[in-house]
């Protein structure tokens, strides 16, 4: 094994994981990061958003505690302290990454990187320009929020997801542009904290591309929460008025105006590659901003690799980390490649939603004959004890081989339950394998077992007409 000097550009879930694995494999990595260690996920994405979502859920549970006979009075929200608590979590995690890199003897250079050629990287930092000569380069620059015309981010009137995670107060009326997972997660979180919320979605429904049966549960929940979801609706512009922020929208019925006091634009993210110097080595991103890579995370230029959001969909932290491990192994000379059969997706709405593998629609498009079994959380004793009985688990299996092709779930803690389903698909398990596995009682994972039984019409705790 040849020890290689490797420049890893970006210290998010792709970059720092890649650098640590490179060190573990005897390589000589250096990390270049222009902002904070941990990237978007740890600093202004996954972690802080889930911290605030957890706080919103706790506040909501307290408001319903009387159902259990627990009387709670004098509950109040201190926004400044909430943001401080969230920042503390972020600080501990990013600090931990710094310690891990230090313990693995991985140096960190703070600054903006520019690739000069396949063996040289320049870093513009506070102390000037530093030139690095390397054997390999790993691009792990992540992504940034997409701006739409008329709604430039100022983090005052118009929040990006970043601004939404550091509020000075809870807006009275929040208009969310985009009904995807980021918009709904943050919109529901603010509703729990006390905001009136309106969601504008350009397509015909919430969470485009997700399992429609699961989405229907989420849409019913939005209605129950009095969150107004306007579909086939486009935000056109806004202006400041004496009454607040007047948002002009185009609906199927014509143009309208919504007055609110905060706008949150969450229409997606795009890979970050500005100023990286890709043109210096002949690399070009596609129309969506992605770099083409092979299964070993190699770009078309020898010695240059790309991982994470810039390497293509899905733009998820856990996919990015997996790619970081693969790139490190390939650079170290190991026979590794990206061969995952599935990548789970988790959405922290209320109720939560999680999916892995194929949907029924995708199976039909591929000409696959399937059998589907589902089990409602309304029949789960554990869900009842949590007072969270909305939703179900759905298992999709090949009609001939019984192999699990997809699992989709919406309900309590399904973002945790999906791990079993991902393992089942990855190892080629059948619905019978899941059904025959003894699941602890009383637990939520029993719903996965019962859904697998339901594939064969044999679920015990719901009635199924015999075929």
KOLLUMMI-5558 format. One record per residue (C-alpha): x, y, z. Coordinates in steps of 0.2 Angstrom, whole numbers, always signed. Layout:
<recs>
REC | X | Y | Z
...
</recs>
This chain:
<recs>
REC | +0 | +0 | +0
REC | +7 | +17 | -5
REC | +5 | +31 | +7
REC | -3 | +45 | -3
REC | -6 | +64 | +2
REC | -24 | +68 | +0
REC | -33 | +85 | +0
REC | -51 | +83 | +6
REC | -60 | +99 | +1
REC | -75 | +101 | +14
REC | -77 | +94 | +31
REC | -96 | +89 | +31
REC | -102 | +72 | +33
REC | -94 | +67 | +17
REC | -77 | +75 | +19
REC | -73 | +72 | +38
REC | -78 | +54 | +37
REC | -67 | +52 | +21
REC | -52 | +60 | +30
REC | -54 | +49 | +45
REC | -55 | +33 | +35
REC | -40 | +39 | +25
REC | -30 | +41 | +41
REC | -36 | +24 | +47
REC | -30 | +16 | +31
REC | -13 | +23 | +33
REC | -15 | +38 | +21
REC | -9 | +56 | +23
REC | -25 | +67 | +22
REC | -27 | +86 | +25
REC | -44 | +94 | +27
REC | -48 | +111 | +19
REC | -64 | +119 | +26
REC | -69 | +137 | +24
REC | -82 | +137 | +37
REC | -85 | +126 | +52
REC | -81 | +108 | +54
REC | -97 | +97 | +51
REC | -103 | +106 | +36
REC | -121 | +110 | +33
REC | -128 | +95 | +42
REC | -120 | +98 | +59
REC | -121 | +117 | +59
REC | -136 | +123 | +49
REC | -145 | +107 | +44
REC | -149 | +90 | +50
REC | -143 | +92 | +68
REC | -150 | +109 | +73
REC | -166 | +107 | +64
REC | -169 | +90 | +73
REC | -165 | +98 | +90
REC | -178 | +112 | +87
REC | -191 | +99 | +81
REC | -188 | +89 | +96
REC | -191 | +104 | +107
REC | -207 | +108 | +97
REC | -213 | +90 | +100
REC | -210 | +91 | +118
REC | -220 | +107 | +120
REC | -234 | +99 | +111
REC | -233 | +83 | +122
REC | -234 | +94 | +137
REC | -250 | +102 | +130
REC | -258 | +85 | +129
REC | -252 | +78 | +146
REC | -269 | +81 | +153
REC | -275 | +66 | +144
REC | -264 | +55 | +154
REC | -270 | +64 | +170
REC | -254 | +75 | +171
REC | -258 | +93 | +175
REC | -245 | +106 | +169
REC | -247 | +124 | +171
REC | -236 | +139 | +167
REC | -228 | +132 | +152
REC | -218 | +146 | +142
REC | -206 | +146 | +128
REC | -190 | +156 | +130
REC | -184 | +157 | +111
REC | -167 | +164 | +116
REC | -163 | +150 | +128
REC | -170 | +137 | +115
REC | -158 | +143 | +102
REC | -144 | +143 | +114
REC | -147 | +125 | +119
REC | -147 | +120 | +101
REC | -131 | +129 | +98
REC | -124 | +119 | +112
REC | -128 | +103 | +104
REC | -120 | +109 | +88
REC | -105 | +115 | +97
REC | -102 | +98 | +106
REC | -104 | +88 | +89
REC | -92 | +100 | +79
REC | -80 | +100 | +93
REC | -80 | +81 | +93
REC | -76 | +81 | +75
REC | -61 | +92 | +78
REC | -55 | +80 | +92
REC | -57 | +65 | +80
REC | -47 | +73 | +66
REC | -34 | +78 | +79
REC | -33 | +61 | +86
REC | -31 | +54 | +69
REC | -17 | +66 | +65
REC | -27 | +75 | +51
REC | -22 | +93 | +49
REC | -36 | +105 | +46
REC | -33 | +121 | +35
REC | -46 | +134 | +36
REC | -49 | +144 | +20
REC | -56 | +143 | +2
REC | -49 | +130 | -9
REC | -45 | +131 | -28
REC | -39 | +117 | -38
REC | -25 | +123 | -49
REC | -22 | +106 | -57
REC | -24 | +88 | -53
REC | -9 | +88 | -41
REC | -10 | +106 | -33
REC | -23 | +115 | -22
REC | -22 | +133 | -16
REC | -30 | +138 | +0
REC | -34 | +156 | +3
REC | -35 | +159 | +22
REC | -33 | +172 | +35
REC | -14 | +171 | +33
REC | -13 | +172 | +14
REC | -12 | +159 | +1
REC | -5 | +141 | +5
REC | -1 | +129 | -9
REC | -2 | +111 | -7
REC | +5 | +97 | -18
REC | -5 | +81 | -16
REC | -7 | +64 | -24
REC | -26 | +65 | -24
REC | -40 | +77 | -22
REC | -57 | +73 | -14
REC | -71 | +86 | -18
REC | -84 | +86 | -4
REC | -91 | +104 | -5
REC | -109 | +100 | -1
REC | -123 | +111 | -6
REC | -132 | +128 | -3
REC | -151 | +133 | -3
REC | -158 | +138 | -20
REC | -165 | +156 | -21
REC | -180 | +159 | -32
REC | -183 | +176 | -41
REC | -191 | +189 | -30
REC | -186 | +180 | -13
REC | -168 | +183 | -11
REC | -162 | +177 | +6
REC | -159 | +191 | +18
REC | -162 | +181 | +34
REC | -174 | +195 | +39
REC | -190 | +195 | +29
REC | -185 | +180 | +19
REC | -177 | +165 | +28
REC | -167 | +151 | +21
REC | -167 | +135 | +31
REC | -152 | +143 | +40
REC | -161 | +158 | +46
REC | -176 | +148 | +51
REC | -164 | +138 | +63
REC | -159 | +154 | +73
REC | -175 | +164 | +76
REC | -176 | +179 | +87
REC | -194 | +175 | +90
REC | -208 | +164 | +84
REC | -217 | +172 | +69
REC | -236 | +175 | +71
REC | -239 | +170 | +53
REC | -226 | +160 | +43
REC | -227 | +157 | +24
REC | -217 | +143 | +18
REC | -212 | +142 | +0
REC | -210 | +123 | -4
REC | -219 | +108 | +2
REC | -205 | +96 | +2
REC | -197 | +88 | +17
REC | -187 | +104 | +23
REC | -202 | +115 | +21
REC | -214 | +104 | +30
REC | -202 | +99 | +44
REC | -199 | +117 | +48
REC | -216 | +123 | +45
REC | -223 | +109 | +57
REC | -210 | +114 | +70
REC | -215 | +132 | +70
REC | -234 | +127 | +71
REC | -229 | +117 | +87
REC | -220 | +132 | +94
REC | -236 | +143 | +91
REC | -235 | +150 | +73
REC | -249 | +150 | +60
REC | -242 | +142 | +45
REC | -246 | +143 | +26
REC | -237 | +131 | +14
REC | -236 | +135 | -5
REC | -232 | +120 | -16
REC | -230 | +121 | -34
REC | -235 | +103 | -38
REC | -251 | +94 | -34
REC | -247 | +88 | -17
REC | -235 | +88 | -2
REC | -218 | +79 | -2
REC | -217 | +76 | -21
REC | -209 | +59 | -26
REC | -214 | +50 | -9
REC | -225 | +36 | -6
REC | -243 | +43 | -9
REC | -251 | +33 | +4
REC | -239 | +40 | +17
REC | -241 | +57 | +11
REC | -260 | +57 | +13
REC | -257 | +54 | +31
REC | -246 | +69 | +32
REC | -258 | +80 | +22
REC | -272 | +75 | +34
REC | -261 | +79 | +49
REC | -257 | +96 | +41
REC | -276 | +99 | +40
REC | -279 | +94 | +58
REC | -265 | +106 | +63
REC | -273 | +120 | +53
REC | -258 | +122 | +42
REC | -264 | +128 | +26
REC | -257 | +119 | +11
REC | -260 | +127 | -6
REC | -255 | +116 | -20
REC | -252 | +120 | -38
REC | -247 | +137 | -31
REC | -232 | +148 | -36
REC | -225 | +162 | -25
REC | -221 | +177 | -37
REC | -215 | +192 | -26
REC | -217 | +201 | -10
REC | -217 | +218 | -3
REC | -217 | +226 | +14
REC | -233 | +235 | +20
REC | -240 | +242 | +35
REC | -249 | +226 | +39
REC | -233 | +215 | +36
REC | -226 | +205 | +22
REC | -238 | +205 | +7
REC | -234 | +189 | -3
REC | -241 | +188 | -21
REC | -245 | +171 | -26
REC | -253 | +163 | -42
REC | -265 | +149 | -39
REC | -276 | +139 | -50
REC | -290 | +151 | -46
REC | -280 | +167 | -51
REC | -268 | +179 | -42
REC | -270 | +182 | -23
REC | -260 | +191 | -9
REC | -256 | +183 | +8
REC | -250 | +194 | +22
REC | -238 | +187 | +34
REC | -224 | +192 | +45
REC | -211 | +179 | +40
REC | -206 | +170 | +24
REC | -197 | +154 | +23
REC | -191 | +148 | +6
REC | -186 | +130 | +5
REC | -187 | +125 | -14
REC | -172 | +114 | -13
REC | -153 | +114 | -13
REC | -139 | +115 | -26
REC | -122 | +108 | -26
REC | -108 | +121 | -21
REC | -94 | +122 | -34
REC | -91 | +141 | -36
REC | -73 | +146 | -36
REC | -67 | +128 | -34
REC | -57 | +129 | -51
REC | -65 | +114 | -59
REC | -62 | +122 | -76
REC | -43 | +121 | -72
REC | -44 | +102 | -74
REC | -57 | +101 | -87
REC | -71 | +96 | -75
REC | -89 | +102 | -79
REC | -105 | +100 | -68
REC | -121 | +95 | -77
REC | -136 | +106 | -78
REC | -141 | +102 | -60
REC | -123 | +106 | -54
REC | -118 | +88 | -51
REC | -101 | +80 | -55
REC | -101 | +63 | -64
REC | -93 | +49 | -54
REC | -91 | +31 | -56
REC | -94 | +18 | -43
REC | -77 | +21 | -35
REC | -81 | +40 | -33
REC | -69 | +44 | -47
REC | -72 | +59 | -58
REC | -66 | +59 | -76
REC | -49 | +67 | -71
REC | -37 | +54 | -64
REC | -33 | +57 | -45
REC | -49 | +68 | -42
REC | -64 | +61 | -33
REC | -81 | +68 | -29
REC | -92 | +63 | -14
REC | -108 | +70 | -6
REC | -120 | +82 | -13
REC | -109 | +87 | -28
REC | -109 | +68 | -33
REC | -127 | +67 | -37
REC | -144 | +62 | -29
REC | -150 | +59 | -16
REC | -143 | +73 | -7
REC | -142 | +65 | +10
REC | -129 | +65 | +24
REC | -129 | +47 | +26
REC | -126 | +44 | +8
REC | -112 | +57 | +8
REC | -104 | +48 | +22
REC | -105 | +31 | +13
REC | -97 | +39 | -2
REC | -83 | +46 | +9
REC | -79 | +28 | +15
REC | -79 | +22 | -2
REC | -67 | +35 | -9
REC | -55 | +33 | +5
REC | -54 | +14 | +2
REC | -52 | +16 | -17
REC | -38 | +29 | -14
REC | -29 | +17 | -2
REC | -30 | +4 | -16
REC | -44 | -7 | -9
REC | -56 | -15 | -21
REC | -71 | -5 | -15
REC | -86 | +3 | -25
REC | -103 | +10 | -21
REC | -115 | -5 | -22
REC | -129 | -1 | -10
REC | -145 | -9 | -15
REC | -155 | +5 | -6
REC | -153 | +22 | +3
REC | -166 | +26 | +17
REC | -174 | +43 | +18
REC | -181 | +50 | +34
REC | -193 | +65 | +36
REC | -196 | +73 | +53
REC | -214 | +79 | +50
REC | -228 | +75 | +62
REC | -231 | +61 | +61
REC | -213 | +56 | +55
REC | -211 | +47 | +38
REC | -198 | +35 | +32
REC | -195 | +25 | +16
REC | -182 | +13 | +8
REC | -182 | +4 | -8
REC | -195 | +5 | -22
REC | -213 | +12 | -21
REC | -228 | +3 | -28
REC | -228 | +16 | -42
REC | -209 | +12 | -46
REC | -212 | -7 | -46
REC | -226 | -5 | -58
REC | -215 | +6 | -70
REC | -202 | -8 | -69
REC | -215 | -22 | -73
REC | -213 | -30 | -56
REC | -228 | -40 | -49
REC | -229 | -37 | -30
REC | -238 | -41 | -15
REC | -241 | -27 | -2
REC | -245 | -29 | +17
REC | -248 | -15 | +29
REC | -251 | -13 | +47
REC | -259 | +2 | +56
REC | -251 | +10 | +72
REC | -269 | +11 | +78
REC | -268 | -8 | +82
REC | -251 | -6 | +91
REC | -252 | -6 | +110
REC | -235 | +3 | +111
REC | -242 | +17 | +99
REC | -257 | +19 | +110
REC | -247 | +21 | +126
REC | -237 | +35 | +117
REC | -254 | +43 | +111
REC | -247 | +42 | +93
REC | -258 | +31 | +83
REC | -258 | +39 | +66
REC | -250 | +30 | +51
REC | -245 | +13 | +46
REC | -230 | +2 | +40
REC | -231 | -4 | +22
REC | -220 | -19 | +16
REC | -219 | -22 | -3
REC | -213 | -39 | -8
REC | -209 | -48 | -25
REC | -225 | -58 | -29
REC | -214 | -73 | -35
REC | -198 | -73 | -24
REC | -206 | -64 | -8
REC | -190 | -53 | -8
REC | -193 | -36 | +0
REC | -192 | -23 | -13
REC | -198 | -8 | -2
REC | -204 | -2 | +15
REC | -213 | +14 | +18
REC | -220 | +20 | +35
REC | -228 | +35 | +43
REC | -231 | +36 | +61
REC | -222 | +37 | +78
REC | -203 | +35 | +78
REC | -203 | +28 | +60
REC | -186 | +37 | +57
REC | -179 | +24 | +69
REC | -189 | +9 | +63
REC | -183 | +11 | +45
REC | -166 | +4 | +49
REC | -173 | -14 | +50
REC | -181 | -12 | +33
REC | -165 | -5 | +25
REC | -155 | -20 | +32
REC | -168 | -32 | +26
REC | -167 | -25 | +8
REC | -148 | -24 | +8
REC | -146 | -43 | +13
REC | -160 | -49 | +1
REC | -172 | -54 | +15
REC | -190 | -60 | +11
REC | -206 | -54 | +19
REC | -206 | -71 | +27
REC | -189 | -68 | +35
REC | -195 | -52 | +44
REC | -212 | -61 | +49
REC | -203 | -76 | +56
REC | -191 | -64 | +66
REC | -196 | -63 | +84
REC | -199 | -44 | +88
REC | -199 | -38 | +106
REC | -216 | -34 | +114
REC | -223 | -21 | +117
REC | -213 | -11 | +104
REC | -216 | -1 | +89
REC | -205 | -13 | +78
REC | -219 | -26 | +80
REC | -228 | -16 | +66
REC | -214 | -20 | +54
REC | -217 | -39 | +58
REC | -235 | -38 | +57
REC | -234 | -28 | +40
REC | -223 | -42 | +34
REC | -236 | -55 | +39
REC | -249 | -45 | +31
REC | -240 | -48 | +14
REC | -246 | -66 | +15
REC | -263 | -61 | +23
REC | -257 | -68 | +40
REC | -257 | -53 | +51
REC | -263 | -57 | +68
REC | -268 | -41 | +76
REC | -279 | -34 | +61
REC | -292 | -43 | +51
REC | -288 | -48 | +33
REC | -300 | -56 | +22
REC | -293 | -73 | +16
REC | -288 | -73 | -2
</recs>
